[in-house]
């Protein structure tokens, strides 16, 4: 139900009964490699286009999440999915393969938590017994669409981020064993006038801070409630700006640990990723892989995942527009520990 | 709550307390002209790009719907919106202007009913007091993105459809005066192998039929329950295919009136629109303008709006893919009649 101005509390505590993550070789080689279910050795996945490779990531993660939940596709009522591609083709074509009634969503890289929040809402309200939330991105498709084909080898400034090749999906259920979703905060669009598509972290940081502050205001809790707050993919530059904004707003972020998925997925010393990771797949695989694994092991009890999205298009950029950004937050708490 | 396999019933009967429609000159000149709130004389709306014109349609329809509901923007908790543009920039930039917490959705031309179904779900479950649903399309932006810039004057086959320049928005509320939303059916992706982007109606018809049949199966009612069933934008070609499919499946569509928004918005004799209208704005302005007006006047008591979407992208088409399609249905019934 509505709590405060823009948050939902889920009194029936929808359960994440399973999740699955599928990544490319570069992500598999990173510090979270052990947390991913499938690591492809070939980032093309044997497909004849990068777009088909991205779709395959989504299909594999979705199918595996359903399988991990010991369900069949026809037991899942709704698939809530989206991605960064024009007309979210990766998700829509995956939905064709899955043949599950489909709600396409778009929040750029915030799609991971937008889809999870909606899936939780559906289950909490009795509108679904099982809902699948998923998203994906692929380094080669995203770089090609938003900037330059990777084959060009164009140089990038240190503020640029490296799009994650990966897909994460989760099955949310009325009951079962696993972490539970307790609340969500839906963000509003924040645009501080930044127009450099090679500095998304800086553009998105104010949206992340706005949603985090709204979450604690709406829920009437303090940051210390959580063991960990993670933003989606602000990476180094955006993370520092978020810290500065918290300090300026006198927001007590220091009560808890605060990290960023874009800073967690790669090894800055070994992997050349400029400011860090990004893409819909970034927060999805870090959350559905690494963080849920830590919750299942009992290392984390309560986390707030704040996925951030830059809602530009190449065309809006070419027309001189600045970058509107958004962030959606989902609170996940340990349920019954699975053994 | 979940009803059958893929439908929701809204036991708290969320009310469409207001709606607003904004269209271009060509739509204003059509047979439904009197039903639209704002008819622009210049399809550029005084903006310096077609994309900015489209966004302005969305901003105007949203603001007017909120004003018509006698609300201010900060009383509306969530804006659920989407459109056909890459990265749904029209809706996202409108969300920046509105500053209302935003759920971006994408279902191509089915977005009108996807957004309305989600808005109804939010209000029905107590997750919002007021939710705004809206979508838009513009002939010049869509033709440019999916086919050719209109300035080229390229010829079109008779199966092609004419993208509507228009935006429709509705405010859904917990209580109030107006038509109520009683149920929704979320479609699955259907792809019968059609790959011609100049024949969307044929591609989408099977998805419309699939969702309509699912709706009646899930709700355990017959077509005679409704005064009118309208599909989104199948237009002449797709409408005939839908009729053929109903006959083949022995589905009693003849129990009620069945029409299509794409066949209603233009005058085939006077306006050169090939098979008829299309675009996210088509079902939005026909529903939020014409059909709701007829309900408010008491001419219609129960309608089922089945918005259809073709989930292709120019890139998926260029890569030789067929067109995955979807349809979402929303049932609207007369509430207290507004005077």
Interface residues (C-beta under 8 A of the other chain):
Chain A: X1 X2 X5 X6 X8 X49 X51 X52 X77 X78 X82 X84 X85 X86 X87 X88 X89 X92 X93 X95 X96 X99 X100 X101 X102 X103 X104 X105 X106 X107 X108 X114 X118 X121 X122 X124 X125 X126 X127 X128 X129 X186 X187 X188 X189 X191 X311 X312 X313 X314 X315 X316 X319 X321 X324 X326
Chain B: X1 X2 X5 X6 X8 X49 X51 X52 X77 X78 X82 X84 X85 X86 X87 X88 X89 X92 X93 X95 X96 X99 X100 X101 X102 X103 X104 X105 X106 X107 X108 X114 X118 X121 X122 X124 X125 X126 X127 X128 X129 X186 X187 X188 X189 X191 X311 X312 X313 X314 X315 X316 X319 X321 X324 X326
